[in-house]
Amino acid sequence: MPATPLGVARAAAYRARRAASRAPSPARTSAACDAVTSANRLMGEHLRAGRLDAAREVFDGMPLRDAVSWNSLMATHARSGAHGSAAAAFVEMRRLRFRADHTSFSTVLSACARMEALELGRCVHGLTVKAGSSGNVFVGASLVTMYAGCGAFSCLERVAEAVDSPNVALWNALISGLVANHRVEDARRLFDQMPVRNVVSWTAMIKGYFMVCEVGRAFELFDSMPAKNSVSWCVMIGGLVINERFREALQLFKTLVSNGEEVTSAILVKIVNAYAALKSIGGGRCIHGFAVRSGFVLNHIIQSSLVAMYCNSLDINEAWLEFDKMERKHVGSWNAIISGYIRADRTDEAKNLFDSMDNRDKISWNLMINGYIQDGRVADASELYLEMPEKSVEAATVLMSWFIENGMLDKARDVFYNMPQVDVMSCTSLLFGYVKGGYLDDALDLFHSMRKRTVVTYNVMISGLLHQGKVTEAHQLFTESPTRDLLTWNCLITGLAQNGLSCDALKMYKRMLLSNIRPNDSIFSSLIGCFSHNSMMVHGQQFHATTIRFGFESHLLVQNSLISIYCKCGEMATAQTIFYQMTKKDVVSWNTMIHGYALNSLGQNAIESFENMTKAQVNPDGITFLSILSACNHMCLLEEGKHYFNAMTCNYGISPDIMHYSCMVDLFCRIGMLEEAEELVKSMPFEPDSAIWTSLLSNCRLNGNDRLAQHAASQLISMNPYTGMPYLHLISVNGSTNRWSVINSLRRQIKNASTEKEIVILSLLQKVSTEQSAPTSILEKHELASMTLDYMKECAHDSVLQSHHCRRRMR
């Protein structure tokens, strides 16, 4: 009976111990060295054959070890995926005072890269410098890989410069590291400087261009390659599939076959995915036949891809027939058919298949949990997650995302803090939940505690800071971000525009163009919105022309922004031209146009637009009714206003909010119907805000309603005791009826709550309210009227803003 690899390992370890114990002193040393060398050689043979347990058995049985023994142990752990154990073995080796060599450093640095353990990697880097190994080309390449894997791309070139004799492998590691961190232009600069390139260099550069969706430049490089291998073809075809250029991927595959190049299983999987995405039944069957003729049909990855293709391209029942024909059903094939049933909304049948599986992997559990969530069965998903023998980060992240999207941040946080381990995606998901919920301090704490951050992480945090007006902090994060994509620039430019910093937004836009980043329609929409004042109209027109030059003039987002700016600047003819030329209009387009008519006192046009909107079968929303009620308010169209206010609930099922009630109250007040306005306020399902009470109070002077004026003023004073605005209104109301005793009482009350501006107005009002010292000059009368009117408008505006901010906080 032949000896097993594990038995051979045990025998070798036993012989090594016996030889070390029996030999005399000088010979013992020689025998021990021979035993260590033999054991090391045996460990190497086991590693090359993939017998990791046997290699570990040899190491455990060695009475003496050297650096090669420890290197073999670290390699054993690394190949089994136990990178933490590999790092621990390096630490133990150093503790026992063994001198690490180039192989030791390369192995532990690779483990640090896999674990994204940047701090440990930096410590090892320090040891390489101390040991004089940092100049070694292989250690240098490992350092580059470690820093790139941990996202610290700024260190890459400095590490490479410290290498004594850089070779093509080091250059390739450097380019791959920059590409992995989306620094494609920097990678191309180094690629052009390389003295020698091989197929790995070209392939890494092509992969980088696909990562940033530069398909044309990837094609140019691929065509220029002096030599191509199967990996190059695979990267090229896979990049086209990822960028949804499926027909080009199929054409390239035909070229590959006609040139007699090798077709690998990885290439075939990507072609199967291309046919699946195209939902091509004929093409899918042809590639199935090609896989059978080429001998790939027994490959379990190909089998799984074919089942997934049939699920996507054909009826699920035909996919099941293909699955049922398979003699050996690998777990990947089971996952593919389960995924097909889930996509076909047959979740219970997918669960039956899941229950019938003998062996499930993490993907099986993740698919079923995700299927329940897509079906809205979160309780079933949570229960299945608890049943998982080994909780996966992916399943937990899916659950967290659902809880966050549905406003259950506490449950998402519970899932996160009960996960056995977290990754950058799960941290970013919770970070988004904190930002969405307005918990910025918690978001910052989590952000600073993350070991690794992606560009998405920075984007979420920058957007959250800008949403709460923290512009300086957001700009600092933007500067610190190691990688910026289009969304990063979009977040910053849009946030600056929304915070009223038009000049800063323009500066960042220019910086973005200088960085060779092409703007999108969202950036143009935000920038156009900055110029909604007549004084900046020329900038808006310039950006209108720029959108045409970039080809965004027909994009809905840009068209809506252009309509808005022209309406706000009174250019209704231009706004109408853009609106009527739109091939597609959404509810925002109609709302913007109706609001523009209301803003420019074109009430009848607003009403006509509303009717045309309903004829176009676009359902109005709350903003639509707010705009149409505002138009009725400006034009004092009472009957129309009442009709639309009632239609909100009766015809469209939209509950009026406080802004709708405020429009109607103001409309009643304008008509002089204060009693009706008061009754409407009493019927409101929520407490009136300061804007409503201010509207009532300001109209009481014209109608002489002392009782309502007193009530409205008392409500405003209770909301803000430190303002003199209600007293000024009451003085004006009582001054029209010559009630001097009441006015004198109000004067005494206002002193404790008045600002300097209010005191000036009060001194002028005193002249109006006494017979002996009335204003004697027209200039003085005009000054009093102007100051009082400006102040009251300012107070009313502040009240509206205050109520608006309160509602935002409540939401």
TATAZI-V355390 format. One record per residue. N is the residue number from 1. RES is the residue in one letter. SS is DSSP state (h for helix, s for strand, l for the rest). Layout:
n=[N | N]
res=[RES | RES]
ss=[SS | SS]
This chain:
n=[1 | 2 | 3 | 4 | 5 | 6 | 7 | 8 | 9 | 10 | 11 | 12 | 13 | 14 | 15 | 16 | 17 | 18 | 19 | 20 | 21 | 22 | 23 | 24 | 25 | 26 | 27 | 28 | 29 | 30 | 31 | 32 | 33 | 34 | 35 | 36 | 37 | 38 | 39 | 40 | 41 | 42 | 43 | 44 | 45 | 46 | 47 | 48 | 49 | 50 | 51 | 52 | 53 | 54 | 55 | 56 | 57 | 58 | 59 | 60 | 61 | 62 | 63 | 64 | 65 | 66 | 67 | 68 | 69 | 70 | 71 | 72 | 73 | 74 | 75 | 76 | 77 | 78 | 79 | 80 | 81 | 82 | 83 | 84 | 85 | 86 | 87 | 88 | 89 | 90 | 91 | 92 | 93 | 94 | 95 | 96 | 97 | 98 | 99 | 100 | 101 | 102 | 103 | 104 | 105 | 106 | 107 | 108 | 109 | 110 | 111 | 112 | 113 | 114 | 115 | 116 | 117 | 118 | 119 | 120 | 121 | 122 | 123 | 124 | 125 | 126 | 127 | 128 | 129 | 130 | 131 | 132 | 133 | 134 | 135 | 136 | 137 | 138 | 139 | 140 | 141 | 142 | 143 | 144 | 145 | 146 | 147 | 148 | 149 | 150 | 151 | 152 | 153 | 154 | 155 | 156 | 157 | 158 | 159 | 160 | 161 | 162 | 163 | 164 | 165 | 166 | 167 | 168 | 169 | 170 | 171 | 172 | 173 | 174 | 175 | 176 | 177 | 178 | 179 | 180 | 181 | 182 | 183 | 184 | 185 | 186 | 187 | 188 | 189 | 190 | 191 | 192 | 193 | 194 | 195 | 196 | 197 | 198 | 199 | 200 | 201 | 202 | 203 | 204 | 205 | 206 | 207 | 208 | 209 | 210 | 211 | 212 | 213 | 214 | 215 | 216 | 217 | 218 | 219 | 220 | 221 | 222 | 223 | 224 | 225 | 226 | 227 | 228 | 229 | 230 | 231 | 232 | 233 | 234 | 235 | 236 | 237 | 238 | 239 | 240 | 241 | 242 | 243 | 244 | 245 | 246 | 247 | 248 | 249 | 250 | 251 | 252 | 253 | 254 | 255 | 256 | 257 | 258 | 259 | 260 | 261 | 262 | 263 | 264 | 265 | 266 | 267 | 268 | 269 | 270 | 271 | 272 | 273 | 274 | 275 | 276 | 277 | 278 | 279 | 280 | 281 | 282 | 283 | 284 | 285 | 286 | 287 | 288 | 289 | 290 | 291 | 292 | 293 | 294 | 295 | 296 | 297 | 298 | 299 | 300 | 301 | 302 | 303 | 304 | 305 | 306 | 307 | 308 | 309 | 310 | 311 | 312 | 313 | 314 | 315 | 316 | 317 | 318 | 319 | 320 | 321 | 322 | 323 | 324 | 325 | 326 | 327 | 328 | 329 | 330 | 331 | 332 | 333 | 334 | 335 | 336 | 337 | 338 | 339 | 340 | 341 | 342 | 343 | 344 | 345 | 346 | 347 | 348 | 349 | 350 | 351 | 352 | 353 | 354 | 355 | 356 | 357 | 358 | 359 | 360 | 361 | 362 | 363 | 364 | 365 | 366 | 367 | 368 | 369 | 370 | 371 | 372 | 373 | 374 | 375 | 376 | 377 | 378 | 379 | 380 | 381 | 382 | 383 | 384 | 385 | 386 | 387 | 388 | 389 | 390 | 391 | 392 | 393 | 394 | 395 | 396 | 397 | 398 | 399 | 400 | 401 | 402 | 403 | 404 | 405 | 406 | 407 | 408 | 409 | 410 | 411 | 412 | 413 | 414 | 415 | 416 | 417 | 418 | 419 | 420 | 421 | 422 | 423 | 424 | 425 | 426 | 427 | 428 | 429 | 430 | 431 | 432 | 433 | 434 | 435 | 436 | 437 | 438 | 439 | 440 | 441 | 442 | 443 | 444 | 445 | 446 | 447 | 448 | 449 | 450 | 451 | 452 | 453 | 454 | 455 | 456 | 457 | 458 | 459 | 460 | 461 | 462 | 463 | 464 | 465 | 466 | 467 | 468 | 469 | 470 | 471 | 472 | 473 | 474 | 475 | 476 | 477 | 478 | 479 | 480 | 481 | 482 | 483 | 484 | 485 | 486 | 487 | 488 | 489 | 490 | 491 | 492 | 493 | 494 | 495 | 496 | 497 | 498 | 499 | 500 | 501 | 502 | 503 | 504 | 505 | 506 | 507 | 508 | 509 | 510 | 511 | 512 | 513 | 514 | 515 | 516 | 517 | 518 | 519 | 520 | 521 | 522 | 523 | 524 | 525 | 526 | 527 | 528 | 529 | 530 | 531 | 532 | 533 | 534 | 535 | 536 | 537 | 538 | 539 | 540 | 541 | 542 | 543 | 544 | 545 | 546 | 547 | 548 | 549 | 550 | 551 | 552 | 553 | 554 | 555 | 556 | 557 | 558 | 559 | 560 | 561 | 562 | 563 | 564 | 565 | 566 | 567 | 568 | 569 | 570 | 571 | 572 | 573 | 574 | 575 | 576 | 577 | 578 | 579 | 580 | 581 | 582 | 583 | 584 | 585 | 586 | 587 | 588 | 589 | 590 | 591 | 592 | 593 | 594 | 595 | 596 | 597 | 598 | 599 | 600 | 601 | 602 | 603 | 604 | 605 | 606 | 607 | 608 | 609 | 610 | 611 | 612 | 613 | 614 | 615 | 616 | 617 | 618 | 619 | 620 | 621 | 622 | 623 | 624 | 625 | 626 | 627 | 628 | 629 | 630 | 631 | 632 | 633 | 634 | 635 | 636 | 637 | 638 | 639 | 640 | 641 | 642 | 643 | 644 | 645 | 646 | 647 | 648 | 649 | 650 | 651 | 652 | 653 | 654 | 655 | 656 | 657 | 658 | 659 | 660 | 661 | 662 | 663 | 664 | 665 | 666 | 667 | 668 | 669 | 670 | 671 | 672 | 673 | 674 | 675 | 676 | 677 | 678 | 679 | 680 | 681 | 682 | 683 | 684 | 685 | 686 | 687 | 688 | 689 | 690 | 691 | 692 | 693 | 694 | 695 | 696 | 697 | 698 | 699 | 700 | 701 | 702 | 703 | 704 | 705 | 706 | 707 | 708 | 709 | 710 | 711 | 712 | 713 | 714 | 715 | 716 | 717 | 718 | 719 | 720 | 721 | 722 | 723 | 724 | 725 | 726 | 727 | 728 | 729 | 730 | 731 | 732 | 733 | 734 | 735 | 736 | 737 | 738 | 739 | 740 | 741 | 742 | 743 | 744 | 745 | 746 | 747 | 748 | 749 | 750 | 751 | 752 | 753 | 754 | 755 | 756 | 757 | 758 | 759 | 760 | 761 | 762 | 763 | 764 | 765 | 766 | 767 | 768 | 769 | 770 | 771 | 772 | 773 | 774 | 775 | 776 | 777 | 778 | 779 | 780 | 781 | 782 | 783 | 784 | 785 | 786 | 787 | 788 | 789 | 790 | 791 | 792 | 793 | 794 | 795 | 796 | 797 | 798 | 799 | 800 | 801 | 802 | 803 | 804 | 805 | 806 | 807 | 808 | 809 | 810 | 811]
res=[M | P | A | T | P | L | G | V | A | R | A | A | A | Y | R | A | R | R | A | A | S | R | A | P | S | P | A | R | T | S | A | A | C | D | A | V | T | S | A | N | R | L | M | G | E | H | L | R | A | G | R | L | D | A | A | R | E | V | F | D | G | M | P | L | R | D | A | V | S | W | N | S | L | M | A | T | H | A | R | S | G | A | H | G | S | A | A | A | A | F | V | E | M | R | R | L | R | F | R | A | D | H | T | S | F | S | T | V | L | S | A | C | A | R | M | E | A | L | E | L | G | R | C | V | H | G | L | T | V | K | A | G | S | S | G | N | V | F | V | G | A | S | L | V | T | M | Y | A | G | C | G | A | F | S | C | L | E | R | V | A | E | A | V | D | S | P | N | V | A | L | W | N | A | L | I | S | G | L | V | A | N | H | R | V | E | D | A | R | R | L | F | D | Q | M | P | V | R | N | V | V | S | W | T | A | M | I | K | G | Y | F | M | V | C | E | V | G | R | A | F | E | L | F | D | S | M | P | A | K | N | S | V | S | W | C | V | M | I | G | G | L | V | I | N | E | R | F | R | E | A | L | Q | L | F | K | T | L | V | S | N | G | E | E | V | T | S | A | I | L | V | K | I | V | N | A | Y | A | A | L | K | S | I | G | G | G | R | C | I | H | G | F | A | V | R | S | G | F | V | L | N | H | I | I | Q | S | S | L | V | A | M | Y | C | N | S | L | D | I | N | E | A | W | L | E | F | D | K | M | E | R | K | H | V | G | S | W | N | A | I | I | S | G | Y | I | R | A | D | R | T | D | E | A | K | N | L | F | D | S | M | D | N | R | D | K | I | S | W | N | L | M | I | N | G | Y | I | Q | D | G | R | V | A | D | A | S | E | L | Y | L | E | M | P | E | K | S | V | E | A | A | T | V | L | M | S | W | F | I | E | N | G | M | L | D | K | A | R | D | V | F | Y | N | M | P | Q | V | D | V | M | S | C | T | S | L | L | F | G | Y | V | K | G | G | Y | L | D | D | A | L | D | L | F | H | S | M | R | K | R | T | V | V | T | Y | N | V | M | I | S | G | L | L | H | Q | G | K | V | T | E | A | H | Q | L | F | T | E | S | P | T | R | D | L | L | T | W | N | C | L | I | T | G | L | A | Q | N | G | L | S | C | D | A | L | K | M | Y | K | R | M | L | L | S | N | I | R | P | N | D | S | I | F | S | S | L | I | G | C | F | S | H | N | S | M | M | V | H | G | Q | Q | F | H | A | T | T | I | R | F | G | F | E | S | H | L | L | V | Q | N | S | L | I | S | I | Y | C | K | C | G | E | M | A | T | A | Q | T | I | F | Y | Q | M | T | K | K | D | V | V | S | W | N | T | M | I | H | G | Y | A | L | N | S | L | G | Q | N | A | I | E | S | F | E | N | M | T | K | A | Q | V | N | P | D | G | I | T | F | L | S | I | L | S | A | C | N | H | M | C | L | L | E | E | G | K | H | Y | F | N | A | M | T | C | N | Y | G | I | S | P | D | I | M | H | Y | S | C | M | V | D | L | F | C | R | I | G | M | L | E | E | A | E | E | L | V | K | S | M | P | F | E | P | D | S | A | I | W | T | S | L | L | S | N | C | R | L | N | G | N | D | R | L | A | Q | H | A | A | S | Q | L | I | S | M | N | P | Y | T | G | M | P | Y | L | H | L | I | S | V | N | G | S | T | N | R | W | S | V | I | N | S | L | R | R | Q | I | K | N | A | S | T | E | K | E | I | V | I | L | S | L | L | Q | K | V | S | T | E | Q | S | A | P | T | S | I | L | E | K | H | E | L | A | S | M | T | L | D | Y | M | K | E | C | A | H | D | S | V | L | Q | S | H | H | C | R | R | R | M | R]
ss=[l | l | l | l | h | h | h | h | h | h | h | h | h | h | h | h | h | h | h | h | h | h | l | l | h | h | h | h | h | h | h | h | h | h | h | h | h | h | h | h | h | h | h | h | h | h | h | h | h | l | l | h | h | h | h | h | h | h | h | h | l | l | l | l | l | l | h | h | h | h | h | h | h | h | h | h | h | h | h | l | l | l | h | h | h | h | h | h | h | h | h | h | h | h | h | l | l | l | l | l | l | h | h | h | h | h | h | h | h | h | h | h | h | h | h | l | l | h | h | h | h | h | h | h | h | h | h | h | h | h | h | l | l | l | l | l | h | h | h | h | h | h | h | h | h | h | h | h | h | l | l | l | h | h | h | h | h | h | h | h | h | l | l | l | l | l | l | h | h | h | h | h | h | h | h | h | h | h | h | h | l | l | l | h | h | h | h | h | h | h | h | h | h | l | l | l | l | l | h | h | h | h | h | h | h | h | h | h | h | h | h | l | l | l | h | h | h | h | h | h | h | h | h | h | l | l | l | l | l | h | h | h | h | h | h | h | h | h | h | h | h | h | l | l | l | h | h | h | h | h | h | h | h | h | h | h | h | h | l | l | l | l | l | l | h | h | h | h | h | h | h | h | h | h | h | h | h | h | l | l | h | h | h | h | h | h | h | h | h | h | h | h | h | l | l | l | l | l | l | h | h | h | h | h | h | h | h | h | h | h | h | h | h | l | l | h | h | h | h | h | h | h | h | h | h | l | l | l | l | l | h | h | h | h | h | h | h | h | h | h | h | h | h | l | l | l | h | h | h | h | h | h | h | h | h | h | l | l | l | l | l | h | h | h | h | h | h | h | h | h | h | h | h | h | l | l | l | h | h | h | h | h | h | h | h | h | h | l | l | l | l | l | h | h | h | h | h | h | h | h | h | h | h | h | h | l | l | l | h | h | h | h | h | h | h | h | h | l | l | l | l | l | l | h | h | h | h | h | h | h | h | h | h | h | h | h | h | l | l | h | h | h | h | h | h | h | h | h | h | l | l | l | l | l | h | h | h | h | h | h | h | h | h | h | h | h | h | l | l | l | h | h | h | h | h | h | h | h | h | h | l | l | l | l | l | h | h | h | h | h | h | h | h | h | h | h | h | h | l | l | l | h | h | h | h | h | h | h | h | h | h | h | h | h | l | l | l | l | l | l | h | h | h | h | h | h | h | h | h | l | l | l | l | h | h | h | h | h | h | h | h | h | h | h | h | h | h | h | h | h | l | l | l | l | l | h | h | h | h | h | h | h | h | h | h | h | h | h | l | l | l | h | h | h | h | h | h | h | h | h | h | l | l | l | l | l | h | h | h | h | h | h | h | h | h | h | h | h | h | l | l | l | h | h | h | h | h | h | h | h | h | h | h | h | h | l | l | l | l | l | l | h | h | h | h | h | h | h | h | h | h | h | h | h | l | l | l | h | h | h | h | h | h | h | h | h | h | h | h | h | h | h | l | l | l | l | l | h | h | h | h | h | h | h | h | h | h | h | h | h | h | l | l | h | h | h | h | h | h | h | h | h | h | l | l | l | l | l | l | h | h | h | h | h | h | h | h | h | h | h | h | h | h | l | l | h | h | h | h | h | h | h | h | h | h | h | h | h | h | l | l | l | l | l | h | h | h | h | h | h | h | h | h | h | h | l | l | l | l | h | h | h | h | h | h | h | h | h | h | h | l | l | l | l | l | h | h | h | h | h | h | h | h | h | h | h | h | h | h | l | l | l | l | l | l | l | l | h | h | h | h | h | h | h | h | h | h | h | h | h | h | h | h | h | h | h | h | h | h | h | h | h | h | h | h | h | h | h | h | h | l]
